[in-house]
Amino acid sequence: MSTSDKFENKADELKGKAKEATGKATDDEQLEAEGRTDQAGANLKQAGEKIKDVFKS
């Protein structure tokens, strides 16, 4: 996994957490769900990159 991919995936995860927190604070269920979805997508990307690294070695 390249360093830039790690940072990009982590940034996506943090954006998702921020959306989720904002949704909770404003009682916006749609924004909260969107934040959770963004986090899940970032986590899947990270997992995919880790699998690629395993097979690269």
RALIN-V365351 format. One record per helix or strand of 2 or more residues. SS is the DSSP state (h for helix, s for strand). FROM is the first residue (numbers start at 0). LEN is the number of residues. If there is no record, write none. Layout:
SS/FROM/LEN  SS/FROM/LEN
//
This chain:
h/2/24  h/28/28
//
